[in-house]
């Protein structure tokens, strides 16, 4: 009976305490007394993601409450005050302009305002380091740290900036890029579009470049291993234009400070031509004369029966080729040569009026003329004696000048065979 009374007393005391405050207590009967054991009040704050967040990005915080059935908390930004925003649901959003390395958020227990807990959220700018200024020389393996917790990509908007690694991600990452040397005199800027932001790279110029000599006039035979003295206080490149022909080469392709560029010009088998080697912000101009060709035929004119002749070529060109578009002129091999040379040709008999054709070599056309042909005469004979039925007789014909003939039965048609 006594034990029952004690149990009722403990239950009554617990009910009274619960009605007074939502604290979590346990009650025991000890040494004839009812003793209350209260679970300590506490709150622990956890925020995700655990890594840094970038401008305008959010972290979701949760509060684990102990010692009370009232688990409600009041959220706030503890420090720096006003650095970002905090919702009543525990969502922290960083400012658009991140100027601090972190923000501390605070959860205060509503059951007891003296009980609170804090958590630190790391904040970083979208790009670390910020927009850089680099030197005029080539820059390989540069990096920029990207703070973004959603899918992002990196794209270069400048031909002289090349992304070599980390071109995309779904969390904070690192983009690796190379910067080509700036051979220009002035500063230049280029950008990369990364994660919705613009990353700007500024590169200093190389100053003024001086060349000695500044130009060259080259003969048709070409030259090899000629030099240009380069005076420069910065980075330079040696670029040949036009590059497609390949008849001018230059090395080295780049350098820093004072140096020497060596160039060669190939032999010219055609017309005069020009090119330039751009070194830094200076130009070395090259002009090359074309090769000269003279040609003549012997004989220059032919009679109606045709004949053979010789084309004589006097040339300063590396190579040349003789051609003709006239079917009655035939060139004999070889039809190509180098320097001075000859080509044999033949002219076919002329069956009609006078005509003229040509043989071309290296853009020079040499005229070949031929007189009108002589109409051939034919004298035919089959004998004077009469022929009997079924007899055969051989006829003969003399053609002057010689030419092919065709026999036929003229009169009366079909009276026998021939």
C-alpha positions, 0 to 999 in steps of 0.5 A: 500500500505504501509503494502504491502511494509513493508511485502516485505521488511521483506521477502527480509531481511529474504531471505538475512539472510538465504543465509548468515547462516543456522540459524533459525530466525523469522522476525517481523515488529515492530514500523516501523522497521523489527526486526529479532528474532533468536532461540538460538543455542543449542545441547543436547547429550543423550547416550543409554544404560543408564546403565554402559557398559563393556569392548568392549561394545558400547553406541549409542549417539544422538545429539538434535540440536536447532537454526539451520537447520544444525544439523550436529555435530562432535563427540569426546571423551572429557575425558579421551582422547583416552579412547575407540573409538568414530565414526562419527555416535556417537557410543562410544566403551569402551576399552578392559581393563576398567580402568576408571569409565566413559568416557565423549563424546562431540558433537560440532555443525558444524554450530557454533564450539563454541556450544557443549554438553557432556554426561557421559558414565559409564564404568565398568570391566566385573567383580566387584569385580575382582578375589577374594581371600577368606579364608579357611572356607566355603563362602556362598552368595558371589556375583560378579557383571557382566557388560554385555548388551547382553545375558550371562550365568554363569557356575562353572568349580570347584566342590567346587564353586556352583552358587546359583543365577543369572546364566544368564541375558541379561543386567548387573546383579549379580551372587551369589555363595558359596565356600566350605571349603578348608580342604587341606593344600595348596591354591587352585584356581577355575574358573567360566565362565561368559559372555565370561570371566573367573572369578577366585576364590583363596582360602587359605589352612587350613595348617597341621592337626594332629590326636591323635590317628592316627589309630585303630584296631577293633575286629569283634564285632565293637566299638561305640563312640570312639574319635579322637583329632584333632589339626588344625589351619584351616578348616577340614572335616571328610570324611569316605572312602569307604563311600558305606559300611556304617560300619564306621560313624563319626561326626561332618562332619566338623569343624574349629580349634582344635576339636574332631571327634567321630566314630563308627564301626559296627560288622563284619559278614564277612572277615577282612576289612579296612577303613579310616577317612580323617580329614583335610589333615590327615588320621585315618586308621581303620582295623577290623578283620573278624569273625571266624566260625568252623563247624562240622557234626555228623555223618560225614558219612551216610550209603546207607539208609541215616538218620538225622544229626546235624551241629554244628556251633562255631562262633564269627560272628554276624550272619551266615546262613547254605546252601547246593547245594546238593539236597539229603541233606535237612536242617531243619529250622532254618538255621541261627543263631548268635554266637554258634548254631546247624542246623538239616539236613537229608540225603536221601537214596542212590540209587547208588554208594557212594557220597559226598556233603557239607553244607556251613556256613560263607564260611566254607564248611563241607563235608557230605559223604554217602556209596553206596546204596544196590540193592533191591531184589523182590520175587513175587508170584501169586499162583500155580493153573491154572486159567480159562477164565476171572478169576482174582488172587491177586499177592504179592511181597516182596521187600528187602530193602523196595522200590516202585515197578511197576507191568507189564505183561511180557510173553506173552505180552498182554495175560490178564491184570494186 
